[in-house]
Each structure stands twice: as C-alpha cells, then as structure tokens.
Amino acid sequence: MAEPTDLNAVQAQTLIDSLPWLTLFRDRIIVVKFGGNAMVDDDLKRAFAADMVYLHHVGIRPVVVHGGGPQISRALKERGIESEFRGGLRVTSPEAMEVVRDVLTREVSGELAALINEHGDLAQPVSGETQGLFRGRRRGTVVDGQEVDLGLVGEVVDVDPSVLHALLDAGKIPVVSSVAPDGEVPGQALNVNADSAAASVAVALGAVKLVVLTDVAGLYSDWPNRDSLVSRITASELSAMLPSLESGMIPKMTACLEAVAGGVDKAAIIDGRVAHSILLEVFRSSGVGTEVVPDATPHDNDSTAKAG
C-alpha cells in the first residue's frame, strides 16, 4: 500500500473542514446569480456547471438565475440594432426585446442546462414567463436628475415560488432566465436585471444564501486600492456606502441588500473569474468574496459569522 502523502492529508482535511457547512446547508436552498466572465469563458462555464451538480449531490438545493449582457450585445450587433445604456441599464425597444428574450431563454439557458446535464438529467431551464413564475412592472431610471424611459425594462414585483419548489422537489436544478411578463400589459415581456431577479427569487424561496458572481474579487471600500477588499459587511454599513460605489457594482450590492432585507440569511458577491469559487464560498468559514449580513442583534456572536 502506498504511503500517505502531504497532498492526501490536505485533501482529506479539506473534506473534513467542509462538514459543518454540509450539515448547515443540507436541504436548504442557495440561489446563485450566474454572470460576469464566467458566462463567456468555456472552462469557467463548465466549472460552474460542475459546482451546481456537486451542490445538488451533497444535498443542497441550488437555483441558478442568469442574465446575458455580452450575448445580448453581440446578438443585437449582428442584427444591426444599436445597444444603448442609460444609468447602467440597457434601453430595450420592442425590437430589442425579441432578441433579449431569444438570447436569454434559448441560448444562455440552453447552453448552461446542457453543461449541467452532461452530469445527468438535472437542469430544467425556465424563464420568468414560465407558469407565471414572475410578474413584472416597467421601470425607468434617473440620469443627472432627469427621469429616463428605458422602454421594455422592468423589475420583478412578484414571484410564484411553487413553480421552483416543484422542480426542486422533482430533483431538478432550475435555471432561470431574467425575463418577466408585464403584469399590466398581457403578452408583453420585460427585460429584468438579473441581479435584482435573483434577489427576488432568493426571498420568495426562503433561501439560506444568495451568491452573486461578478468580475471582481468583491466589494472594495476604497477602490481601486486592492488592499481595501471587504470580507464582511452589515446591511446598514453597505447602505451607507451604496451611493459612492461604481455604477456597475450598485445593482449587485443592491440585490444583496434586498435579499437580506427580505429574510435571506446571507448574501455574497464573489469572483466568477476563479474556477469553483462557488464551492470555496459555500464550504469555507472565511468565504472568498464579500458577504453581506443583516445588522447585528443582541444574540449575534462571532461563532455564527457565516453560519446564518
């Protein structure tokens, strides 16, 4: 029999160290917002799919919510439709909305589900239009103090969790694209920010955690100072920082705030450029990005810093 090596010991210790988190999260729902570079790098896409399958097989119930900004921009360009952004949000005309819906519900959902299903018949693509999963409402934005019409851009105002619970109970991994039916205009679809949609899903499902993938290591208190990475922040602390953040970070951190305000135990923003960053976040006490937690209560203590 071969002698044990240091590598064997490290691997065994890694498995043992994950035991508290396996116990904590078993049979609980974790919502993951899939985005950033992980959406366009083939190796990272495969690693992400494998992570979802791993979570599923150790008894955690993952739900994936995704957008598709790079794919939408490419498809619009191919069709000669100009991409316009106001206040960090894509202006969506009826013509562009057809492209958005096709890219999200067919291309992105289909590819991600196929990668997951390489490991077994597990993934089930759905959209906010599936069986009334989402109800949306049109929204605009404010740029330089002026209200701006964004066209067919919306926000999720209601989630029917029974649609996703049925899939989870059937042993599936739901893959949700961020398109919502307009609750005021029958037959009209709306382009919904995927970060916000993921937060709404996490709240509706009573998820134990929301994890948002992005293209930075986490939240920096003094960007671009790389030494200012924040590992843990309370909701009130984040609310105070929000107006000073880069525009691209605001929707992600707002989603984290919405999640914990709605009862989700913890929300985290992590670096999707790192393969298997989901597993590193879920199964380590320190995590790998920035974790947003509810404001402290008299019953909080350091031993529950990640446990929720």
Helices and strands as residue ranges (DSSP letters): H 6-17, H 19-25, E 29-34, G 36-39, H 42-57, E 61-66, H 69-78, E 85-86, E 89-90, H 94-102, I 103-108, H 109-116, G 117-119, E 123-127, G 130-132, E 134-138, E 141-143, E 146-148, E 153-159, H 161-169, E 173-177, E 179-181, E 189-192, H 194-205, E 209-214, E 219-220, G 226-228, E 229-230, E 232-234, H 235-241, G 242-244, H 250-261, E 266-271, H 277-282, E 290-293, G 302-304
